[in-house]
Amino acid sequence: MCSLLALLALPLLLLSCAAAYKRTLGRRKGAVAFFHPYCNAGGGGEFVLWNAIVALQERYPKLQYVVYTGDTESGADILRKVRSDFGIEFGKTCPPPEFVRLRTRWLAGFPWPVFTLLLQSLGSMLLGFEAFLRFNPDIFIDTTGFAFTFPVFRFLGGCKVGCYVHYPTISTDMLSAVASRNPAFNNRISIARSRLLTCAKLTYYRLFSALYGAVGRCAHCVMVNGSWCESHIRALWGCDAVIVFPPCRFDGNDDTTAAVKEPLVVSIGQFRPEKNHMLQVEAFALALTQHAELHGRARLVIVGSARGDADIARKRAVRERCAHDPLLAAHVDVPDSVDCAQKTALLSRACAGLHTMRDEHFGICVVEYMAAGAVPVAHRSAGPLRDIVVPHHPQPDSCGYLAETAQEYADSLWAVLACYCGAGDVAPVNAMAARAMVRARMFAPDHFKDAFVRCVAPMLGGH
């Protein structure tokens, strides 16, 4: 209990001490700093980060660009991975960004057994305080969702603060899940079954929501990645938010006959619990069990990185589930790692792309499927439902399928795979894939870069 109280009081103590040094620290004029402690993770959020830096470098080449990171790899190794994973290369026309190393990253991700949201948020504030002490920029842009860093840089650093929000720390859906006493990843069964514990947790969530809104309003520029996130941020922060769709690699080729498609399904996503990879395995197992035509022909390749021990354990569990079922073992592959070129090759051959995360803030992998001419089979919620797979089957001129249950996923996968296994007409599937590729154009990197620069430009002023 004493350590908990100390952690709660520490941010106030440090912020008070820092105020005395505010005048002497000063700001680095013409410096733009991006707060992204896991910049080497290789996910969709990192693709946004590097494209954002490129966009500003192209428009404002004389400014200094910095990335706050807790990664221990050298700057050269990080940029090499950016080139390998995303095809983005720095140093040709503008110098590569500099890296400011943070030592307290663990504070923002420590798995506290209770009051997790609050304690991790206070931990992110301490992490932001360390970043502020190491480098005080002119413009501070958070691209990871650590809103509790905003007051540190706005009031202590005197910076202009911008943010790109992928996912709110707390959402109105989370509040609704607790209020309705529905068990979920953020609402344990023991709490859902207790009226008293539910009331206590709901009070805690409401207080945290008020605090989250207060720090969020410290930002001068708020960008969100889609309609779902926008509605939640407006409700929680009570401020305007601009939708800037995240970028997706898109080669501009809308001819689905350019690549030979196979009865191959690809899944792309980090092995985090909310990605629900086990649902993908169960759905594919159903499809294989119910349709013998798929045997020896259809394949599922699950591609994803593992950020820590918990992710590694989840990846191992998926492999073990497949290994214990001879039918899955013969049709499912979970490779150790896949670089940018290998992933592009997989997508070029895939006839379908699989996504199973409920309330995915956006769903960049779904856009990648569509851009490659792979029909998306995505979760019927949030980003895929509202922004990406629009319209979806069975609506006219649909560009993909949406599902929730394992059986719905199995039926949707069969609808796509059947024609590649001699059990259907390939023309309707090709037409759907062509419409998906056209839809994906609106998420091309150039669109993101233009929108990002427009939003950030007022903070840069005369730069």
Secondary structure, 3 states (H helix, E strand, C coil): CHHHHHHHHHHHHHHHHHHHHHHHHCCEEEEEEEECCCCCCCCHHHHHHHHHHHHHHHHCCCCEEEEEECCCCCHHHHHHHHHHHHCCCCCCCCCCCEEEECCCCHHHHCCCCCCHHHHHHHHHHHHHHHHHHHCCEEEEEECCCCHHHHHHHHHHCCCEEEEEECCCCCCHHHHHHHHCCCCECCECHHHHCCHHHHHHHHHHHHHHHHHHHHHHCCCCEEEECCHHHHHHHHHHHCCCCEECCCCCCCCCCCCCCCCCCEEEEEEECCCCHHHCHHHHHHHHHHHHHHCHHHCCCCEEEEECCCCCHHHHHHHHHHHHHHHCCHHHHCCEECCCCCCHHHHHHHHHHEEEEECCCCCCCCCHHHHHHHHCCCEEEEECCHHHHHHHCCCCCCCCCCCCEEECCHHHHHHHHHHHHHHHHCCCCHHHHHHHHHHHHHHHHHHCHHHHHHHHHHHHHHHHCCC
